[in-house]
Amino acid sequence: MQQLEELKKIVKKRMRKNDVAHDFEHILRVYNNAKKIGKQEKADMKILLTAVLLHDTVSFPKSDKQSKNSSTKSAFHARKILRKLHYPQKEITIISEAIKDHSFSKNKIPQTLEGKILQDADRLDAIGAIGIARAFATGGADNRPLYNQNDPFCSYRKLNDNKWTLDHFYKKLLVLEKKMNTKAARTEASQRTKIIKNFLKYLKKEI
């Protein structure tokens, strides 16, 4: 676990310039999610928590064309960092593959249990109260309007979360519950999704 503490310091320093939705606080929340799920699923905690700490070392803004490459580049940098920390090559391979495959945009299910838990833990941070906050923080950073004035809740038009933040709720956040890999994550995702649906219900009354 001493390696994990050393790794936290390295990651915190690297992530100083990341956007607020993918900063070190995000890493710590995903870390806590992963610890809870990992214990229930009997995962290799060293591999799991290492992957969590390194999963967003590279994070391009959503509006950037390279956004879909964030996880691939994070995996590349993870391998370099772990070699310097003298992790065994077998562990480095498992960790880097988990990081590469975890992102929503790649539409992949990781091969290992640890990879699946990383994906679940990261997706949990995209929903619930914190997910709402992160969605609007990202939209604000990109100067994106909150919603389409003519059809805020996407009743009859094609979703476009590059133009309106609220579209992101329907394109991604509300579908994550069904994409969880583990029982523990599905239970938590159900509760967090209810928070989002409740928020949308009140938002409809206000706008």
Residue pairs with C-beta under 8 A, 6 or more apart in sequence:
1 46
3 46
3 50
3 85
3 87
4 46
4 49
4 50
4 53
6 85
7 50
7 53
7 54
7 81
7 85
8 53
10 81
11 24
11 27
11 53
11 54
11 57
12 24
14 57
15 22
15 23
15 24
15 27
15 56
15 57
15 59
16 24
18 24
18 56
18 59
19 59
19 61
19 137
19 138
19 141
20 134
20 137
20 141
21 134
21 135
21 137
21 138
21 141
22 56
22 59
26 56
26 125
26 134
27 52
27 53
27 55
27 56
29 125
29 130
30 52
30 55
30 118
30 121
30 122
30 124
30 125
31 49
31 52
31 53
31 121
33 120
33 121
33 122
33 124
33 125
33 185
33 188
34 48
34 49
34 52
34 117
34 118
34 121
35 45
35 49
36 184
37 43
37 117
37 120
37 121
37 182
37 184
37 185
38 45
38 48
38 49
38 114
38 117
39 45
40 182
40 183
40 184
41 113
41 117
41 182
41 184
43 113
43 114
43 117
44 113
44 114
46 91
47 91
47 94
47 95
47 98
47 114
48 114
48 117
48 118
50 82
50 87
50 91
50 95
51 78
51 95
51 98
51 99
51 102
51 114
51 115
51 118
52 118
52 121
52 122
54 74
54 77
54 78
54 81
54 82
54 95
54 99
55 71
55 74
55 78
55 98
55 99
55 102
55 118
55 122
56 70
56 74
57 74
57 77
57 78
57 81
58 70
58 73
58 74
58 76
58 77
59 70
59 74
60 66
60 67
60 69
60 70
61 67
61 138
61 141
61 142
62 138
62 142
62 162
63 142
63 162
66 73
67 105
68 103
68 105
68 106
70 103
71 99
71 100
71 101
71 102
71 103
71 105
71 106
72 100
74 99
74 100
75 96
75 97
75 99
75 100
76 96
78 92
78 95
78 96
78 99
79 92
79 96
82 91
82 92
82 95
82 96
83 92
87 95
94 112
94 114
94 115
95 114
97 110
97 111
97 112
97 115
98 110
98 112
98 114
98 115
98 118
99 118
100 106
101 108
101 109
101 110
101 111
101 115
101 119
102 110
102 115
102 118
102 119
102 122
104 123
104 126
104 172
104 176
109 116
109 119
109 181
110 116
110 118
110 119
110 181
116 181
116 182
117 181
117 182
117 185
119 181
120 180
120 181
120 182
120 184
120 185
120 189
121 185
123 176
123 179
123 180
123 185
123 189
124 185
124 188
124 189
124 192
125 131
125 134
126 134
126 135
126 172
126 173
126 176
127 173
127 176
127 177
127 189
127 192
127 193
127 195
127 196
128 191
128 192
128 193
128 195
128 196
129 192
129 195
131 173
131 192
131 196
132 195
132 196
132 199
135 165
135 168
135 169
135 173
136 146
136 165
138 165
139 145
139 146
139 165
139 168
144 162
144 163
144 164
144 165
145 163
145 164
145 165
146 164
146 165
146 166
147 153
147 164
147 165
147 166
147 167
147 207
148 154
148 157
148 163
148 164
148 166
148 167
150 157
151 157
152 166
152 203
152 204
152 207
153 166
153 170
153 200
153 204
154 166
154 167
154 170
159 167
159 170
159 171
160 167
161 167
161 168
161 171
161 172
166 203
169 196
169 200
173 196
174 193
174 196
174 197
176 189
176 193
177 186
177 189
177 190
177 192
177 193
180 186
180 189
